[in-house]
Amino acid sequence: MKKKALVLSLLILFSCSSNTIYKAPEDLIPKDTMVSLITDMIIATSSKNVKNKNLQRKINYMPFVYDQYKIDSTRFIKSNIYYMSKIDEYQVIFEEVKRKLTVLLEKYKKRKDSLKKKKISIEDKIKLKEHTLEKGFSKDKFLKQRKRATPIKKKMPLKIVKE
């Protein structure tokens, strides 16, 4: 009885682990396009909770990605299933996607840092030009003087007037 149970459990165990490789669909998306497509899909999915120019959230950007690559969702699903059946190729695709996302992240971090450095208002620029003409101040001296001169806003207590 124990031998039958052991044989049955081994049979079930080995029959469940199959490496089925599907044949390539007729309209298979090439690997390089698949990398770009998945990269854009990840960006579109992650931007769902970020406000756009119209201050709207929860917008589905996936149809725009499909339109950009001129494919439909069924073609993507078929290609994705094919590449998933070939796990080595699928892993290479996702390593390339990860590399591209890292490059994009570094690019936008540098851009954000450079914008922070350039954050001087128009009024400050006008005052800076006036000061440099009048007193011969440098830009650094002006900014230091401006920081010292900014008043601290304090909350004033409300006075109750009785009549």
Protein Blocks (a to p, Z undefined) as FASTA:
>chain_A
ZZmmmmmmmmmmmmmmccddddddfklccfklmmmmmmmmmmmmmmmmpccfkopahiaf
klmmmmmnopafklmmmmmmmmmmmmmlmmmmmmmmmmmmmmmmmmmmmmmmmmmmmmcc
fklmmmmmmmmmmnopafklmmmmmmmmpccddddddddddZZ
